[in-house]
Amino acid sequence: METQEIDHVGVVVENIDQAIKFYEEKLGMKCIYKDVLNDRGLKVAFMRGKEGETAIELLEPVNHEDMNNTVAKFLKTKGQGMHHLAVKVSDISASLKDLENKGLTLIDKTPRPGAMGHTVAFVHPKSVMGLLLELVQH
């Protein structure tokens, strides 16, 4: 698998609107995308610096009490903070096959729709030194 670049860093937050305001006012970033992914029970927003390609993805569960939602569970057990690292790949299916052949444990064996119309898949943290890894194909 060849990584093109870091696509974004996922950060779980208690309140997405307050987090957007913080990143805009304190860090000078801009919100470039905001949506509710009802199928995943998430509110998402992507923040980007003035000249950057790499983004910060803010994640808030729609229902904070839904312990079947991995982000709500993360928020309850770990609090706000870094959730995952996402890398951009050119061929997500080939990348998944390559990582599985190298012995990594995949959360998603097949890609699925993600935010901003991208295709995504996750690799289990136990295979990536404790880091949840997201593959993103634009």
The 8 nearest C-alpha neighbors of each residue, nearest first, counted from 0:
[[1, 94, 97, 2, 98, 93, 88, 95],
 [2, 0, 3, 88, 94, 89, 87, 4],
 [1, 3, 88, 4, 87, 86, 0, 5],
 [2, 4, 87, 88, 1, 5, 86, 89],
 [5, 3, 87, 2, 86, 6, 88, 53],
 [4, 6, 86, 7, 87, 85, 53, 3],
 [5, 7, 86, 53, 87, 85, 4, 54],
 [8, 6, 54, 85, 53, 55, 5, 84],
 [7, 9, 84, 55, 83, 56, 85, 10],
 [10, 8, 56, 83, 82, 81, 55, 57],
 [9, 11, 81, 57, 82, 80, 58, 56],
 [12, 10, 58, 79, 80, 57, 59, 82],
 [11, 13, 79, 59, 14, 58, 15, 10],
 [12, 14, 59, 79, 15, 11, 74, 18],
 [15, 13, 17, 12, 16, 18, 59, 19],
 [14, 16, 18, 17, 59, 19, 12, 13],
 [17, 15, 19, 18, 14, 20, 21, 44],
 [16, 18, 20, 15, 19, 14, 21, 13],
 [17, 19, 15, 21, 20, 16, 14, 22],
 [20, 18, 16, 22, 21, 17, 15, 23],
 [19, 21, 17, 23, 18, 22, 24, 16],
 [22, 20, 18, 24, 19, 23, 25, 17],
 [21, 23, 26, 19, 25, 20, 28, 24],
 [24, 22, 28, 27, 20, 21, 29, 26],
 [25, 23, 21, 27, 22, 20, 26, 28],
 [24, 26, 21, 22, 23, 27, 20, 28],
 [25, 27, 22, 28, 23, 24, 21, 48],
 [28, 26, 23, 24, 25, 22, 29, 48],
 [29, 27, 48, 23, 47, 26, 22, 46],
 [30, 28, 46, 47, 23, 31, 48, 27],
 [29, 31, 46, 45, 32, 47, 44, 28],
 [30, 32, 45, 46, 29, 47, 33, 44],
 [33, 31, 45, 44, 30, 34, 115, 46],
 [34, 32, 44, 43, 45, 31, 35, 30],
 [35, 33, 43, 42, 36, 44, 32, 114],
 [34, 36, 42, 37, 41, 43, 33, 40],
 [37, 35, 41, 39, 38, 40, 42, 34],
 [36, 38, 40, 39, 35, 41, 61, 42],
 [37, 39, 36, 40, 41, 35, 112, 113],
 [40, 38, 37, 36, 41, 68, 60, 35],
 [39, 41, 37, 61, 38, 60, 36, 68],
 [42, 40, 60, 36, 61, 39, 59, 35],
 [41, 43, 35, 59, 58, 34, 60, 61],
 [44, 42, 58, 57, 34, 33, 35, 41],
 [43, 45, 33, 57, 32, 56, 34, 46],
 [44, 46, 56, 32, 55, 31, 30, 54],
 [47, 45, 30, 55, 29, 54, 31, 28],
 [46, 48, 54, 28, 29, 51, 55, 30],
 [49, 47, 28, 51, 50, 29, 27, 46],
 [48, 50, 51, 47, 28, 29, 27, 52],
 [51, 49, 48, 52, 47, 53, 28, 29],
 [52, 50, 48, 53, 49, 47, 54, 28],
 [51, 53, 54, 50, 47, 6, 48, 7],
 [54, 52, 6, 7, 51, 5, 47, 55],
 [55, 53, 7, 47, 46, 45, 56, 52],
 [54, 56, 8, 46, 7, 45, 9, 57],
 [57, 55, 45, 9, 44, 8, 10, 54],
 [56, 58, 10, 44, 43, 11, 9, 45],
 [59, 57, 11, 43, 42, 12, 10, 56],
 [60, 58, 42, 12, 41, 15, 11, 13],
 [59, 61, 41, 62, 71, 63, 40, 70],
 [60, 62, 41, 40, 42, 63, 59, 35],
 [63, 61, 60, 64, 65, 40, 71, 41],
 [62, 64, 71, 60, 65, 61, 66, 74],
 [63, 65, 62, 66, 71, 72, 75, 68],
 [66, 64, 67, 68, 62, 63, 71, 72],
 [65, 67, 72, 68, 64, 71, 69, 63],
 [68, 66, 65, 69, 72, 71, 70, 64],
 [67, 69, 66, 71, 70, 65, 72, 40],
 [68, 70, 72, 71, 73, 67, 66, 74],
 [69, 71, 73, 72, 68, 60, 74, 11],
 [72, 70, 74, 63, 68, 60, 73, 69],
 [71, 73, 69, 66, 75, 70, 74, 76],
 [74, 72, 70, 76, 71, 77, 75, 69],
 [75, 73, 78, 71, 72, 77, 76, 79],
 [74, 76, 72, 73, 78, 77, 71, 63],
 [77, 75, 73, 74, 78, 72, 71, 79],
 [78, 76, 74, 73, 75, 79, 80, 72],
 [79, 77, 74, 75, 76, 80, 73, 11],
 [78, 80, 12, 11, 74, 13, 77, 10],
 [79, 81, 10, 11, 82, 78, 12, 77],
 [80, 82, 10, 9, 83, 11, 8, 79],
 [81, 83, 10, 9, 11, 80, 131, 84],
 [84, 82, 131, 9, 132, 8, 81, 85],
 [83, 85, 8, 132, 133, 9, 7, 131],
 [86, 84, 133, 7, 6, 134, 132, 8],
 [87, 85, 5, 6, 134, 4, 135, 2],
 [86, 88, 135, 6, 3, 4, 136, 2],
 [89, 87, 2, 136, 3, 90, 135, 91],
 [88, 90, 136, 91, 87, 3, 137, 2],
 [91, 89, 93, 92, 88, 94, 136, 95],
 [90, 92, 94, 93, 136, 88, 95, 89],
 [93, 91, 95, 94, 90, 96, 110, 109],
 [92, 94, 96, 95, 91, 90, 97, 0],
 [95, 93, 91, 0, 97, 92, 96, 98],
 [96, 94, 98, 92, 97, 93, 99, 91],
 [95, 97, 93, 99, 94, 98, 100, 92],
 [96, 98, 94, 100, 95, 99, 0, 93],
 [99, 97, 101, 95, 100, 103, 96, 94],
 [98, 100, 103, 102, 96, 101, 97, 95],
 [101, 99, 97, 102, 98, 96, 103, 95],
 [100, 102, 98, 99, 103, 97, 96, 104],
 [103, 101, 99, 100, 98, 104, 126, 97],
 [104, 102, 99, 126, 98, 101, 105, 122],
 [105, 103, 123, 126, 122, 99, 102, 106],
 [104, 106, 122, 107, 123, 108, 103, 121],
 [105, 107, 122, 121, 123, 108, 104, 120],
 [106, 108, 120, 105, 109, 121, 110, 122],
 [109, 107, 105, 106, 110, 95, 120, 96],
 [108, 110, 107, 111, 92, 120, 95, 91],
 [111, 109, 120, 119, 118, 107, 92, 108],
 [110, 112, 119, 118, 120, 113, 109, 107],
 [113, 111, 118, 119, 117, 116, 110, 114],
 [114, 112, 117, 118, 119, 116, 111, 115],
 [113, 115, 116, 117, 112, 36, 43, 34],
 [116, 114, 117, 113, 32, 34, 137, 33],
 [117, 115, 114, 113, 112, 118, 137, 136],
 [118, 116, 137, 113, 115, 136, 114, 112],
 [117, 119, 112, 136, 113, 111, 135, 110],
 [120, 118, 135, 110, 111, 134, 113, 112],
 [121, 119, 110, 107, 134, 133, 111, 135],
 [122, 120, 133, 106, 107, 132, 134, 105],
 [121, 123, 105, 132, 106, 104, 131, 133],
 [122, 124, 125, 104, 106, 105, 126, 131],
 [125, 123, 131, 129, 130, 127, 126, 128],
 [124, 126, 129, 123, 127, 128, 130, 104],
 [127, 125, 103, 124, 123, 104, 128, 129],
 [126, 128, 124, 130, 129, 125, 123, 131],
 [127, 129, 130, 125, 126, 124, 131, 123],
 [130, 128, 124, 125, 127, 131, 126, 123],
 [131, 129, 124, 127, 128, 132, 83, 84],
 [130, 132, 124, 83, 123, 122, 84, 129],
 [133, 131, 122, 84, 121, 83, 85, 130],
 [134, 132, 85, 121, 120, 84, 86, 122],
 [133, 135, 86, 120, 119, 85, 87, 121],
 [136, 134, 119, 87, 118, 88, 86, 133],
 [135, 137, 118, 88, 117, 87, 89, 91],
 [136, 117, 135, 118, 87, 116, 89, 88]]
